[in-house]
């Protein structure tokens, strides 16, 4: 059923629910009931789930009508009537009129009649609040922030992903396009194949994308596809079939997405997965849903799916990266990937994103970001670290590996900065501010003379 058909059904039953709950539904509330339930409630169908929202919102709004106990009202009516009669005997007509109004008011409350004029209004905000209670997803917050996030997505990613401006721009553009509505309604928010050498930022881009769109790097669900090289690996992801060992256990993939529908799914080194596993992902990329071993359908429409691959990046005669065309390389990335993946698999992605090999200048910028993280950890302990440019250059020199990209930098900073700061602090526990500098072509740690 389409959203427009469900909206017409809700408009038809709206008067019955208004009479039952003594409320009024705005047109925006009716539309929101359908649109929000369609987007955020994935385990049920229209119009049933939208009708439930309508009913729940009306019931909750009805609680704002404060109906008193009938016995209490009877006492108040009797008391007001007695006071009115006493005022009439004393010929105090102003007081008698006041108590007459009180009698009428309490009588109306006893009948619990809510007039159309006084009926509480159920708005689209009320619908958002109900969906937030049901799904634990901050719907209102997402709605307000999403446009801003999408508008600035590429710039935000470039602050953390170094040397891959074109890859980041293409990824952000595809997600913006899909989020606005230029894709099939049930497909994931975005599906990408990230290709390129090891250690150039493929995984880091996925982490930052999860944080930008879903609020936390913990929203990324990561699978190492080298663990799914056997035919039976499919059962790990969706659960074992009835009668097999482990049937009671939920699938690693389906259960994670059922619990966290707003997630980024990262499949590392997809070329190592068994063909049956790849075939399973074809359905997710195309239909945005997957049925687990217990027959329950899990929706992937609110996920981003990123697969990474090093396939083809080791071909010495073929230049991998955006410089391939400029250098006269005739074999495109698709030609290289076709050696490892079937065409129907490659055609399912929103985009295939190439990542460049990193230059030493890029590595210098990555070192700066990593040192900022080190300083953040120190600041939590009321400590600080100042690092000179020569030290940064030395870290790049020590951590540079053409084959491994930026991966060794993390270990280099750990050994050359973190370990040496730790040693210096243990020898000088009163020192809180440190400086890294070069002496005899070695990185050394000393007390900082700069004022903190």
N, C-alpha and C positions, 0 to 999 in steps of 0.2 A: 504493500500500500504506500502511495506517495504522501508526502507531507501535506500537500494541498487537499487531498481527499480526507486525511485525518482531521485537518482544521475544520472542514465543512461538517464532519460528524460531530465534533465538539461544539460547534455553534448550534447544532440542532438539539443537543442534550443540555446545553447550558441553562435554560430556564428551569429544568427539573432540579439541577444541583443548586441553583440560586434559591429556589423555594425551600429546598431541604435544609441548606446550611444558613439561610437568612443572610446571604451575602450577594455582592454584585461582582461579576468578572468583567474586567476591561478586555477590549479586543486584543491588546498587546499581551495580556495574560494567556488568552487562548492560543495565540501564535507561539508564545514562549513554551507553553506546555508541550506542544508538538515538537518544536525545534530542539528544545533542551533534552527532552526524553529521547529523541532520535539520535542526538549526538552523544549523550553521556550514559544512557542506560542501554547496554548492549545485549543483555541476556533475555530480553523480552521484545514483543512486537507492537507496532501501531495497529489500531488506535488504543489498544489495551493499556499500554504504559502511560500514554498521554492522559487517558481518562483517570487513571490512578493519581496522577499529579494533580489533576483538576479537583478530585475528591479530597485529597490530602490537604491541598492549599485552602480549600473552602472550610474544611473541618478545623484547621489550625486558626484561621481567621475568625471562625465562629466563637472560639474560646475568648475572644476579646469582648464578646457581648456578656456583660456581667449580669446573669440572671440570679436573683436572690431566692432563698428558701421560701416556698409558698406559705408555710406556717408563720414565718417571720413577717411576711407581707400582710397576712391576715391580722396579726397583732398591730402592725403599723396602721392599717386601714381603720381598725376599731378605735385605736388611740386618736387618730386624726378626726374621725367622725365624732367622737365624744367631745373633743376640743372645739369642733365646729359648732356643735349644739350648745355648748356652754357659752361660746362667744355670741351666739344669736340671742340667748336669754339675756345676756348683758348688753345687747344691742351694739356690740362691737363688730360692725359689719366688715371692716377691713380685715380683722383677724379671722372672721368667719370665712371670708373669701380665700384667704391664704390656706386654711385647713381644707377647704373644698378642693383646691388645686392639688393638695397633697393626697387626698383620697383618690382623685382621678389618676394621679401619677402612679400610685402604688397599685391601683386596680389594673392599669395598663401593663405594669411590670409583671403582675401575677399571670396575666394572659400570655406573657412572653411574646408579644407581638412586636416584631421589628419592622418598622415602616420602610418602604423603598428608599425614602430620603435619608434615613438614618442607617441603612444597611452598610456594613463595612465593605470597602473596596478591595478586591484581590487583584494585585498588579503583577507585572512580569517580574518585579523584584521578589515578590512572595514565591513565585515559581522557582526562581534561582535559589532561594533559601532552602526550599524543599529538596531540590536536586543536590545541593551541597550536603544536606543531612543524609541523603540516601547513598551518595557515592563517595563522600569525603573529598570531593574535588572542589576547590575554591572557584566556583563558576563565575561569580561576579568579578573576582579579582582577575581571572584569566581573560574575561571579556574586555575589561578596561585596559589591561596591559598588553594584550596580544597585538593590537595594531601598532603600538609603539615599538614592540620587540621586532616585529616583522620589518618595519620601516628601517630600523637601525641594525638589522641582523648581521649584514656583511661587515660593517664597521666594527661591531662588537667582537666578532670572531677574529678579525685581523689583529686586534690588540693582543691576542693570546696565541694565534697560529702564525708563525713567522715564515716568510718566504714562499707562501702559497696563495698569494692574493687572487690569482685567476681561479684556482680551485675553489676557494672560499666563496668568491663572487658567484660562480656557477651554482654551487650548492644552495646558497641563500636565495638566488633568483628562482630556482626550481621550487623551493619550499614556499616562498611568497606566492608564486603562481598557483600552486596547488591549494594553499590555504584560502586564497580569494575565491576559488571555486572552479579553476580550469583543470579539473581532473575528474575521473569517475568517482561517484559519491562514496563508494564503500572501500576504495583503495586507501592504503596508508598515506599519511601526510606527505611522506617522501620516501623514495627508495633509491639507493645509490650504490654503485660499485666504485670503491676507491682503489685505484691502482697506482703503483709506483714502488720505488726501492724501500728497503727497511729504514725506519727511523727518520722519516721526512715529515711526519705530522698527521698521518691518517687517523690514528687512534686519538690523538690530541684534539683533532677537529671534531670527532664524534663526542668526546667528553664535553667540550665547550658548547657544542650544539645542544646537548642534553641540559646543560646548566642554563643556557639562554632561553630555551623554549619551555622547559619543564621545571626550572627553578633550582635544580641540584644536579651535580655530577652523579649522585646516587640513583638518578632516574635512568641511568644507562645499565642495561642488562647485557652482559658480555658472555659470549660463547667462543671457546677455542675450538675451531672446527677440526683440528687434528685429533680431537677426542671422538669424532663422529665419522670415522673412516670405514666402519663396518656396516653391513646391510641392516643389522638389528639396531643400529644407532637411532633410527626413526622412533623406536619405542621409548628411548630415553627422553625424547623431546615432547612426545604426545601421550606417553603412558603405555604400559604393556596391555595387549589384548586380553579379554576374559580367558581365564584358565591358565594363564602364564604367571610365572613368578614375578612379583612386583606389581600385580594388577591394582592393588589397593593404593599404590603410590601414584601421585599425580605426575603428569609430564613436566619436565624441567622448563620447557618453553611455554606451554599452554597455561600452566598454573601461575607462572610469573606474570604473564600478560593479563590473566583474569584478575589477579590481585592489584596489579599496577597498570591499568589500561593506558595511562599517559606515560609512555616510556620510549627510550631510544634503544633499539636492539642492534647490538654490534656483533657481527659474525666474522671473527678474525680468520684469515687464510682460508677463504671459502673453497679454494681449489682443492684442498685436502679432504673435503667432505665426500662421503659416498654419493654416487649418482641418485640413489633413492632419497637421500636427504635434500639434495638440490631440487629434485622433482617436487618434494613437499613444499619447498619455498616458492615454487612457481605459483601455486594456488594462493598463497598469502599475498604475493606481489600483485596478482591479477584481481582476486576477489576480496582481499582484505579480511579473510576469515579462515579458520581452521577448526576441524572437528577432532576432539581428542578421543582416546580409546574408550571413554565412557559415553560417547555420543553427544557430548556437550559442545556447542559451537562457541568458539572464542573469537571476538572481533579484534582485528588489528588496525582498524580505521583511524585510531588516534595514536598510532605509533609511527616512529621513523625507523626505517630499516636500512642499515648500512652494512655492506659486506666489503671486506678488504682483501686485497690479493697482491702478491709479489710476482704473479705469473707474468713471464715475459721480461721482467726487469733485469734479468741476468743475461739477456741476449747481447753479446758483445758487439754484434754488427748492426744492432738496431738501437737507435737513440731513444730512450724513454723520456718523455716529458714534453713540455710545450715547445721546446726548441727543435723537435723532430722535423717539422715541416720546413722551418727556416734553414736547417742544415741539409736539406735535400733528401731526407729519408722518405722513401715512398711507402713503406709499410706503416699503416696507421695502427693505432692502439687496438682497434677492432680486429685487424689482421692477426696481431699477436695473441689476443685473448681467444680468438676462434680455435687456436690450437688446444686450449684447455676447457672451453665452455661451448655448449651447444648454442646456436643462434637464437632459439626460442627462449633460452635463459637470459641471454644478454639483452634481448629486446624488451624484457619486462621492466627494466629499470627506468626511472625518470631520467637519469643521466649517468654516464660513466665518467668519473672525474679522475684526471691524471694529476699526479703530484710530482713536482720537480725534485731533483737532487738538490740538497742544500749547499749554499756557498759558505765560505768562512765568515763572510759578513753576516749571513743569516744566523750562523752559530753564535756569533757575538751577541746578537739581540736575544737569542734564546738563553744564553748565560745570564744576561741582565735580568730576564724574567725569573730565572731560577734563584738568583741571588736575592731578588725581592721576596720570594717565598721564604728563604732562609731568614731574612730580616724580620718578616712577620712573626716567625716562630720565636725569634729572640725577643721581640717587643712584648710578647706575652709574658716574658720573664723579666721585663724592665731592662732589657739589654739592647745593644745595637752593634752593628758592624758596618764599617766603611771600607769600600773596596776601590782601589785605583784602577785606571784604565789598563795599565800594564799587567795587572793581576788578571783582569778579564781576558786579555789577549793570551796570557800564559795558560789559562784554563781552556781556551779554545784549542791552543796548540796541543795540550796534553789529552784533550778529549776528542780531538778530531779523528774520525775513522771514515774513510770514503765509503766503505762497504756498509757500515752500521749507522751512518747518518748521525743524528743527535742522541741516540740511545746511550753512548758511553759518557755523555756530559753529566748525567745525573750521578753516576758513580764517581766521576772525577771531582765534582763539587763536594761530594760526601767525604772523599779521602783528603782533598787538599784544603777544604774550608771547614766543614763541620767537625771532622776529627781533630784538626789542629786547633780550632776554637775551644773544643772540649778539653784538650790537653792543657791549653794555656789557662783556662778557667780553673781547672782542678789544681794547678800550681799557684794561681793567684785568685783565690775565691772572692776577694774584695773588688776585683775589677768587673765592671759592668759594660764598658764600652770598648770595643775591639777595632783594630785596623789591620787589614791584610795588605801586605806590600811585598815587593821583590827584593831579595838579598842574595847575591851570588847565584843569580838565575834560578832561585827557589822561592816558593811562596811561603812567607812566614807571618805569624800572627803576633801583634804587639798591642799594648794598651793605646787606645786612641787619645790623642792630645786635643782633639776638637771638642768644643763644648757641646753637650747633648741637649 
